[in-house]
Amino acid sequence: MGLRWFHFVLWGGLIAGMLLLPQVVSNGTLRTMIFANYLAIFAISWDVLSGRTGYVSFGHPFLIGIGAYTTAILTKRFDVPVEISIPVAVLVTMIAGLIVLLPALRIRGSYFALVTLAFMELLYQLVQVIRPDLTGGTRGMSGIQTLTRGAANGYYLSTALMLSVAVSMWLLMKTRLGTALAAIGMNEESVRGSGLSTTRLKAFAFLTSAFIAGLGGAFYVHYLGSLAPRALFDINFLFTIIVAALLGGTSTIIGPMIGAFFMTFLLEYLRPVLPGAERYFVYGAIALLLYMYQPKGLVELVQRGFQRLRKGGLA
């Protein structure tokens, strides 16, 4: 798997640092960190599919929305306990991922991106016009059960969820399976010629991505306590997920985490100066410049810095 001792040291240091963070920062910073954690989960989910296999999805909020709406409807309308509604939401999201997978078996590239975008737009329209008594229609839903109270508790829950997803996906991508998924992104025909089933590999990538997206969407809506279709299916939300993964470094797992935290705090710091949607243009320009001069993402800068520290320590 290519694991080294310093990998575990770095992960251990990251986990310890994030667990100690509530002791040294304000509640406002913790709330920003909560949003960064959930964005990291969504970016990792996108990276498992698009960063590895090369099937670029423009409709990832479709999967997140399925998970969020399923658990919200079950708990709000039918009084289903949250410990049951969340697993059901994840299962429904994975089934929806299989539906998206079907056209992916025949198309890829820009056509696949447009198909996934169409799925997102379709769900956005459906939740507004079909059974608004269940979905809340254009107004969305409020008064949804929350899992925690207080910034610190919400931070610990989101951090535990994000780190669990990140570590498990990082370990998974270190296996031969992760290598095979990356090979699909480089040359799918060669993978098929080697005797591997690209259909099964793609199905695994889609289901894994859907599992993470549904899990993140379900926990996210139970943190917010409300659900608004205009926010969930907004193009800026999709743009933020993709940019976080690209800016941090695709096909790395740790890269989308770095990108998510960078983008979240950048948006937060721009809010006092540009309270409207204009800040998205500013961060888009910053992200574009960083991506142009560092196409492998911010994770490459982190790796270079760590390598220099190691060499300096050995010297």
VOGU-3710 file (C-alpha; in Angstrom, 3 decimals, decimal comma):
1> mglrwfhfvl> 0,000/0,000/0,000  3,016/2,285/0,115  2,392/3,330/3,707  5,206/4,894/5,711  5,562/5,699/9,388  5,331/9,430/8,777  1,903/8,977/7,171  0,502/7,833/10,500  2,386/10,580/12,326  0,855/13,226/10,062
11> wggliagmll> -2,642/11,826/10,363  -2,236/11,516/14,123  -1,026/15,096/14,363  -3,919/16,337/12,233  -6,484/14,458/14,311  -4,980/15,642/17,603  -4,795/19,243/16,383  -8,402/19,291/15,207  -9,648/17,755/18,446  -7,805/20,397/20,487
21> lpqvvsngtl> -8,950/23,292/18,311  -12,106/24,178/20,323  -9,862/25,010/23,264  -8,045/27,817/21,436  -10,475/29,370/18,933  -13,793/31,197/19,169  -17,231/29,741/18,514  -17,423/31,753/15,313  -14,295/30,067/13,991  -15,689/26,679/15,026
31> rtmifanyla> -18,853/27,319/13,008  -16,723/28,156/9,988  -14,774/24,959/10,576  -18,035/22,985/10,606  -18,914/24,234/7,122  -15,356/23,483/6,008  -15,685/19,918/7,309  -18,866/19,299/5,341  -17,424/20,895/2,219  -14,410/18,593/2,607
41> ifaiswdvls> -16,735/15,579/2,732  -18,519/16,694/-0,434  -15,215/17,440/-2,190  -13,820/14,021/-1,233  -16,982/12,418/-2,573  -16,552/14,264/-5,873  -12,860/13,365/-5,982  -13,482/9,628/-5,501  -15,580/9,657/-8,658  -14,313/12,457/-10,872
51> grtgyvsfgh> -10,769/12,865/-9,612  -10,011/9,149/-9,955  -12,023/7,860/-12,900  -12,085/11,027/-14,972  -15,899/11,022/-15,142  -16,389/14,690/-14,312  -19,711/15,215/-12,541  -21,540/18,545/-12,756  -24,493/17,243/-10,790  -23,042/16,226/-7,462
61> pfligigayt> -25,662/18,210/-5,496  -28,119/15,673/-6,946  -26,623/12,979/-4,693  -26,236/15,324/-1,732  -29,825/16,467/-2,172  -31,171/12,914/-2,277  -29,550/12,166/1,078  -30,634/15,457/2,629  -34,259/15,328/1,451  -34,724/11,655/2,317
71> tailtkrfdv> -33,726/11,993/5,959  -35,480/15,368/6,296  -38,783/13,987/4,993  -38,566/10,841/7,094  -37,844/12,675/10,346  -40,007/15,752/9,747  -43,079/14,234/8,074  -43,118/10,669/9,378  -41,376/10,991/12,759  -38,789/8,353/11,863
81> pveisipvav> -35,883/8,300/14,351  -32,775/9,921/12,966  -30,678/6,817/13,637  -32,906/5,047/11,100  -33,500/7,889/8,643  -29,802/8,576/8,003  -28,913/4,977/6,983  -32,044/4,890/4,800  -31,018/8,196/3,209  -27,564/6,821/2,424
91> lvtmiagliv> -29,094/3,696/0,877  -31,500/5,738/-1,266  -28,596/7,927/-2,405  -26,604/4,876/-3,480  -29,586/3,636/-5,490  -29,763/7,073/-7,120  -26,043/6,763/-7,844  -26,748/3,571/-9,778  -29,304/5,448/-11,848  -26,657/8,025/-12,750
101> llpalrirgs> -24,226/5,187/-13,466  -26,358/3,747/-16,275  -25,622/6,501/-18,828  -21,995/6,548/-17,690  -21,541/3,050/-19,063  -21,965/4,456/-22,572  -20,791/8,068/-22,450  -18,084/10,160/-20,821  -16,407/13,531/-21,153  -18,589/16,592/-21,727
111> yfalvtlafm> -21,634/14,441/-22,487  -21,473/12,753/-19,099  -21,001/16,121/-17,381  -24,141/17,440/-19,082  -26,130/14,341/-18,126  -25,199/14,721/-14,457  -26,060/18,412/-14,607  -29,449/17,462/-16,046  -30,049/15,096/-13,120  -29,353/17,925/-10,676
121> ellyqlvqvi> -31,706/20,297/-12,474  -34,368/17,579/-12,702  -34,290/16,964/-8,951  -34,401/20,716/-8,298  -37,590/21,037/-10,330  -39,187/17,888/-8,912  -38,832/18,853/-5,250  -40,619/22,115/-5,997  -43,651/20,784/-7,854  -44,181/17,155/-6,739
131> rpdltggtrg> -45,718/16,711/-3,308  -44,753/20,093/-1,842  -46,523/18,946/1,307  -43,600/16,541/1,768  -40,676/18,465/0,273  -41,730/21,967/1,286  -41,812/23,107/-2,337  -39,916/26,270/-3,181  -39,763/27,310/0,479  -37,960/24,170/1,557
141> msgiqtltrg> -38,234/22,743/5,064  -37,489/24,089/8,514  -37,679/22,710/12,033  -35,741/19,597/11,057  -34,302/17,693/14,010  -30,715/18,641/14,835  -28,169/16,210/16,234  -26,151/18,576/18,401  -26,369/21,873/20,226  -23,594/24,391/20,467
151> aangyylsta> -20,661/25,142/18,200  -18,229/22,812/19,976  -20,508/19,762/19,786  -21,324/20,426/16,148  -17,635/20,810/15,416  -16,692/17,535/17,084  -19,416/15,642/15,217  -18,542/17,094/11,807  -14,822/16,606/12,436  -15,283/12,974/13,433
161> lmlsvavsmw> -17,385/12,375/10,322  -14,957/14,158/8,000  -11,861/12,449/9,402  -13,539/9,033/9,272  -14,389/9,556/5,603  -10,978/11,004/4,770  -8,866/8,329/6,466  -10,956/5,440/5,132  -10,883/6,802/1,566  -7,169/7,558/1,789
171> llmktrlgta> -6,452/3,991/2,864  -8,768/2,615/0,181  -7,062/4,600/-2,574  -3,697/3,222/-1,436  -4,833/-0,283/-2,411  -4,783/-1,897/-5,859  -8,429/-0,972/-6,209  -7,584/2,701/-5,913  -4,811/2,265/-8,474  -7,261/0,607/-10,862
181> laaigmnees> -9,727/3,479/-10,476  -6,988/5,991/-11,252  -6,010/3,917/-14,297  -9,541/4,305/-15,663  -9,054/8,056/-15,599  -5,801/7,746/-17,555  -6,781/5,110/-20,116  -9,988/3,128/-19,719  -9,328/1,001/-22,787  -6,021/-0,192/-21,384
191> vrgsglsttr> -7,695/-1,184/-18,124  -10,299/-3,138/-20,057  -7,568/-4,761/-22,141  -5,755/-5,899/-18,997  -8,702/-8,111/-18,099  -10,244/-5,931/-15,395  -13,958/-5,177/-15,463  -14,260/-1,444/-15,941  -18,006/-1,722/-15,407  -17,518/-3,102/-11,909
201> lkafafltsa> -14,814/-0,570/-11,122  -16,965/2,329/-12,254  -19,930/0,961/-10,318  -17,778/0,796/-7,202  -16,584/4,389/-7,705  -20,130/5,651/-8,245  -21,517/3,805/-5,232  -18,671/4,934/-2,984  -19,083/8,529/-4,107  -22,849/8,318/-3,594
211> fiaglggafy> -22,376/6,773/-0,149  -20,154/9,660/0,995  -22,382/12,319/-0,604  -25,526/10,861/0,945  -23,891/10,522/4,347  -22,577/14,084/4,234  -25,889/15,473/2,966  -27,869/13,686/5,678  -25,666/14,905/8,530  -25,442/18,382/6,998
221> vhylgslapr> -29,203/18,915/6,967  -29,442/17,700/10,568  -26,822/20,271/11,491  -28,578/23,147/9,729  -32,073/22,139/10,856  -33,471/23,446/7,573  -33,384/22,726/3,868  -33,696/25,199/0,993  -33,686/23,920/-2,612  -32,327/27,184/-3,996
231> alfdinflft> -29,255/26,923/-1,776  -28,725/23,185/-2,173  -28,993/23,152/-5,965  -27,343/26,519/-6,503  -24,597/26,641/-9,114  -22,312/28,345/-6,601  -22,581/25,321/-4,297  -21,602/23,001/-7,148  -18,822/25,369/-8,182  -17,438/25,473/-4,641
241> iivaallggt> -17,274/21,672/-4,387  -15,458/21,273/-7,701  -13,061/24,159/-7,115  -12,210/22,856/-3,634  -11,227/19,486/-5,116  -9,311/20,961/-8,060  -7,568/23,632/-6,048  -6,539/21,248/-3,299  -5,374/18,544/-5,689  -7,498/15,841/-7,278
251> stiigpmiga> -7,006/12,112/-6,852  -5,309/12,632/-3,483  -8,136/12,711/-0,856  -6,039/15,028/1,327  -6,084/17,627/-1,474  -9,860/18,178/-1,426  -9,632/18,582/2,351  -7,040/21,336/2,001  -9,003/22,975/-0,800  -12,237/22,880/1,203
261> ffmtflleyl> -10,706/24,616/4,214  -8,961/27,171/2,011  -12,138/28,022/0,094  -14,357/28,172/3,185  -12,116/30,570/5,083  -11,467/32,616/1,942  -15,215/33,098/1,450  -15,631/33,931/5,134  -12,903/36,575/5,069  -14,377/38,091/1,915
271> rpvlpgaery> -17,857/38,313/3,450  -17,326/41,635/5,332  -15,895/43,246/2,201  -18,237/41,658/-0,350  -21,398/40,488/1,434  -23,172/39,577/-1,806  -22,551/37,024/-4,515  -19,699/39,174/-5,847  -17,259/37,401/-3,551  -17,719/34,233/-5,614
281> fvygaialll> -16,170/36,018/-8,588  -13,222/37,103/-6,452  -12,549/33,649/-5,031  -13,073/32,170/-8,497  -10,363/34,433/-9,868  -8,032/33,581/-6,974  -8,692/29,875/-7,459  -8,033/30,172/-11,194  -4,709/31,904/-10,653  -3,606/29,360/-8,069
291> ymyqpkglve> -4,653/26,494/-10,325  -2,787/28,005/-13,301  0,475/28,332/-11,392  0,041/25,174/-9,314  -1,989/22,717/-11,446  -1,350/19,810/-9,068  -3,045/21,706/-6,285  -2,163/23,044/-2,886  -1,349/19,539/-1,691  1,750/19,661/-3,881
301> lvqrgfqrlr> 2,982/22,726/-1,994  2,341/20,959/1,311  4,222/17,869/0,145  7,195/19,946/-1,008  7,338/21,719/2,326  7,197/18,430/4,198  9,954/16,963/2,026  12,170/19,943/2,776  11,543/19,523/6,486  12,455/15,862/6,280
311> kggla> 15,632/16,590/4,362  16,530/19,350/6,794  15,911/17,042/9,725  18,047/14,296/8,213  20,806/16,772/7,434
//
